Amino acid sequence: MHFNILTVFPEMFPGTLGAGVVGRALADGIWSYKVINIRDFAINEYGSVDDAQFGGGAGMVMRPDVLGDALDSVKNPGKIIYFSPRGPRLDQKMVRGFAENPKDATYTLLCGRYEGIDQRVIDAYNIMELSIGDYILSGGEIAAQVFIDSCVRLVDNVVGGGADATANESFEIGGLEWPLYTRPSVWRGQSVPEVLLSGHHGNIERWRKQQSDDLTKQRRPDLIKENKK
């Protein structure tokens, strides 16, 4: 799995992607990335990559000539993604789709800044807009790291514990994950639920299912409606 990352802040990568299981997978060659500095394609010696909006309005817009040259420099762009609040919201089902066939998967991630990018770039390159949530970030770099992390951790041999390690998680089980406990069995006067100490696998599974259902109803009832579709 390979990611081309277009950004005006190349120093932000690998960032968090260089640590933990995803960082180990990077070191092991399970995935790779290349950073393209958009300012290398700037229109002048000042490194300008943006300009004022036609029609007026607050905020600068990243220029199509600069972004076009930057995109053209990528020999194998694969699917081009621009992180934008206008796109569909990334969820686990979508992540699984992106992570399919990781050996052949290549994504070019365009990290916008300022007010956004010229619409003509989106149209000319058939770019997919994608949101990571209903909030605004100062740029697409953090969104790109979220996207990469969520995809890479689904690749075989990245997360320890085999397929079960990622299969029994929130959103993978049709709702939110049940409460988790470990040693010591009593901590500050709080005991682990007795059923988890019983060794009765059937009762444990039923308890976990009930806890998952209850938490999902309380905190994310929208997931229940989505699963019924």
Buried (B, 14 or more C-beta within 10 A) or exposed (E): BBBBBBBBBBEBBBBBBEEEBBBBBBEEEBBEBEBBBBBBBBBEEEBEBBBEBEEEEEEBBBBBBBBBBBBEEBEEBBEBBBBBBEBEEBEBEBBBEBBEEBEEBBBBBBBBBBBBBBEEBBEEBEBBBBBBEEEEBEBBBBBBBBBBBBBBBBBEEBBEEEEEEBEBBBBBBEBBBBEEBEEEEEEEEEEBEEBBEEEEEEEBEEBBEEBBBEBBEEEBEEBEEEEEE
